[in-house]
Structures are given as C-alpha cells and as structure tokens.
Amino acid sequence: MESKPYVTQLSFEFEGEPRIAYRVADTRISLDSVIVNWLNGESPESIVENFYTLTLESVYGALAYYLANREEIDEYLRQSNVEFEMLRQKSWEDMRINRPQLYQKLTAAKQERLKAAA
C-alpha cells in the first residue's frame, strides 16, 4: 500500500529571505486555514463546506499531519502570525504617510466601531 501525501511544503523567497509555506496537497488551501479553523472548533465536515476544493479525506489527512508534527507546525503558525502583524503595521504606517486622508477616515471609522461596541 502506498501512502498518500496530504500536505505539501513550498519553499520561496520573500524580501530576499527564504520562507516555507504548507498547503493541503493538490490545492491552493493553506494548512494554516485548516488548522486554525479546526483549533477554533470547526468540525472537519464544516471545514470542507468552507473550502470547496477540499475533501473530507484531505482535511483529515491535513489534521493527521498537524498532529504528527504539532511542535513544528505550531512554531510555523506562531512565526507566521508575527510576520503578518509586522506587515500589517508596516502597511498601516505606509498608509499614514502616503495616504493621510484615507488613514484618517479609517482611523475615525475604527474609533466609531469601537464606541458602538462598548
């Protein structure tokens, strides 16, 4: 019997630095998407409904891969979150400098949303 790959690892460069990314095999769906949904309480069936290119088999395979490599994937997810937050802050700062009117509108809308939620 031949084992099936459920997750693929991609290597690429971003801003001159080597990076990796995990995808559910034969799809463009990130492993992150499956794992984060599952950790947030979504069932495998629900995850399949959210991502039409996934099958129940591929979701269970991705979850098995995660559970077998939990420390490595958790570190990957932590690092991805740190990098995302840095890019988000840089983008926000770039907008503040290069598009001050848009920045002011978005900041005002955010403050209004926070007031309404309080």
ChimeraX attribute file (.defattr): number of C-alpha atoms within 10 A of each C-alpha:
attribute: neighborCount
match mode: 1-to-1
recipient: residues
	/A:1	3
	/A:2	4
	/A:3	5
	/A:4	9
	/A:5	13
	/A:6	20
	/A:7	23
	/A:8	16
	/A:9	12
	/A:10	10
	/A:11	11
	/A:12	10
	/A:13	9
	/A:14	9
	/A:15	6
	/A:16	7
	/A:17	7
	/A:18	9
	/A:19	11
	/A:20	12
	/A:21	14
	/A:22	18
	/A:23	19
	/A:24	25
	/A:25	19
	/A:26	13
	/A:27	13
	/A:28	11
	/A:29	17
	/A:30	17
	/A:31	24
	/A:32	20
	/A:33	13
	/A:34	26
	/A:35	22
	/A:36	12
	/A:37	15
	/A:38	16
	/A:39	9
	/A:40	9
	/A:41	10
	/A:42	15
	/A:43	13
	/A:44	20
	/A:45	13
	/A:46	13
	/A:47	19
	/A:48	18
	/A:49	13
	/A:50	13
	/A:51	13
	/A:52	9
	/A:53	13
	/A:54	20
	/A:55	15
	/A:56	14
	/A:57	12
	/A:58	22
	/A:59	24
	/A:60	15
	/A:61	18
	/A:62	25
	/A:63	21
	/A:64	14
	/A:65	17
	/A:66	19
	/A:67	14
	/A:68	11
	/A:69	11
	/A:70	13
	/A:71	11
	/A:72	12
	/A:73	18
	/A:74	15
	/A:75	11
	/A:76	16
	/A:77	16
	/A:78	12
	/A:79	12
	/A:80	15
	/A:81	12
	/A:82	12
	/A:83	12
	/A:84	12
	/A:85	12
	/A:86	12
	/A:87	12
	/A:88	12
	/A:89	12
	/A:90	12
	/A:91	12
	/A:92	14
	/A:93	14
	/A:94	13
	/A:95	15
	/A:96	15
	/A:97	11
	/A:98	11
	/A:99	12
	/A:100	13
	/A:101	12
	/A:102	12
	/A:103	17
	/A:104	13
	/A:105	11
	/A:106	12
	/A:107	13
	/A:108	12
	/A:109	12
	/A:110	12
	/A:111	12
	/A:112	12
	/A:113	11
	/A:114	10
	/A:115	9
	/A:116	8
	/A:117	7
	/A:118	6
